[in-house]
């Protein structure tokens, strides 16, 4: 894994001290590019779920973004997303004109795509950010501190947190499906809430994206959901990615037994 510079980690935690103005612009170009890339990916997934035959939106390719992040910041995209892109000093100045809702409005889609290409070009010709290597132990400690800080902030915005399993909706009765699932939900696979913290969501929930049978067979079966006050997804992690969150949360507040009865702890 690419080594993260101490200065870049300190940036993610608190300060932009130590960076030149040209380097700060480079970081902003990278955040802008990431914002456009994420918006295009989300738009593509939404349109694909609606009707893959009718909506001919092209799947975005973030290969160039990944290459430029390595070239200009020496960061992998996951490292960048959890550190620089999450920093309010830059994210608050990210593009606010990303409005993609109509899968048939190709002109609006192309307009956002063009802006994405311009940001990538600006990032490509920008001043590379200087990187100073650090020893492995120091890097691990700083990564852990950063992960804990990010998790604490996200948990602070969460009204409900739940550990869930992915199950086949056909294992539910017709009455259970009508009681728990939205009538427009077409996916075969759903979340079954097993245990959690804070507010208690519905026992069964539709997933944020549909899985094919092949995807279900290879994907993790246990996930952690962070939900807002409307039970909308803030974040979804598979169990291996959720360890820092589980450590912060401690023992669950409640659980459902095998018969589906709620038990508070």
Steps between C-alpha positions, in 0.01 A plus 500: 500500500617849422652681799304808613700810585481631857407841365213358300368317802529815713303677228220249532496541876528873551718732297618602155822640643811394311345505153571766240210679331561305180488171694175606667354565155612152394318350797187699414511384137523142629199548731299657217588213265401246764166679557414488130613137472283399797197685362533336159538156657191549720300629202602198293398257776164673547421492129610137473256405774212686334527343154831380351338460160357852474765713667820487300722679751862398461672340796759753626866401498705640788825339384646839402404646839672212680815547293509875566450455873800267503701734279419833666432396863650150522170378643271215409138603447383337825765685700407824327127456566550436871744787554515794261155470339339484845675817622249789533771747393471353150165317487309820580650656186426198280263554204141565606358494146480123463129452432438171322150361547350433157645191334367614163662845515821420318593869465513547878701180535748613233533841668608339830727260313671794324556676832648181641743482208603864560572434867705193409700708253561767766616228739727350236692824435498618864800504735556157657464490879829429675500174692725411791523133590453380855569172676236227497415522871440874482290459189280233659444715808402803295273292279327360808454847647358628172262202466378546859440873448309441178291223660418714804377784279284270287352324802413842640272553198339155523161459669500121462781248454426139411683176429318324216511184294419472130219252434276395212169689519323179395572360846239748628127444474296717264356683802846567644620635168203736472546616861873572482597567137405792278268382217741641239799306634590238237817347641512133591732556796428709810651589836382319814573710809657284771621736770600860548527826688282806560172508303350175373435485123269256321584133537540466120626768262563534129864533399652819355580314177374179347720190502509231237510138610870486410577816699311364799702178491833686521412801718534518881179397677529723809497879483482807724245767409511862616159665461369855532176610671300387197668156494685597182850358453786723611761227455515126442804291600574135476595345833876510441490876428282571805743405778583857605127580518420187700778580747355849552143371536566226754230244587174523300200672661250254352465190282241285325485133602446210259123547520529870411423624851674820611719468806649806666827460686 
